[in-house]
Amino acid sequence: MADPLPELTTADLELLQTALDPRLDGFGDGGSCLDDARAFLDRLGGDGSISQALQHWLASWQAAGGNRDTLRLMVSTLLAERGAGSAEQPAVLPASEPGRG
């Protein structure tokens, strides 16, 4: 069983949602739309202020075969759940998705 992704604050989730905006196509140099999001976060975090957890989420999602659209949907869902619950609870993805091992 894989380890769950690290916890993200609401601010981290909101920043990740911004980084996943499809209007950022071509922002990064890699072959993946997730590379655009990573480049955006790197540019914002030039002083090291961007959470390493955000970078880990992007790398893990991409390694699992996910894309920007599916990650953006997950982040939107987590933010919506936060709106219904406590805004201070960290988001944690399950260790594995049903049917994926």
Residue, then its C-alpha position, 0 to 999 in steps of 0.5 A: m500500500a502506498d503512503p498517502l500524500p502529505e497534508l496540505t493547508t487550505a492556502d496550499l490547496e488554493l495555490l495548487q488550484t491556481a497553478l493547475d489553471p489550464r490558461l498556464d499551458g506552455f508556461g513550463d518546459g516539460g512535456s506535461c501540463l503538470d510541468d506547467a503547474r510545477a514551473f508556476l509554483d517554482r517561479l512563485g517560490g523562488d525564495g523557498s516559500i512554496s510548500q514542498a508538499l505541493q511539489h510532492w503532490l504534483a510529482s506523485w500525481q504525474a507518476a501515477g498517470g494523473n493529469r492536470d484535469t483530474l488533479r484540479l478536480m480533486v483539489s476542487t473537491l477537497l476545497a469544497e469539502r473544506g467549505a462544508g467543514s472546518a477550514e483548518q483540517p488538512a487534506v489527505l488523499p487515500a493511500s490508494e484509489p479503489g480498483r487501482g491496487 
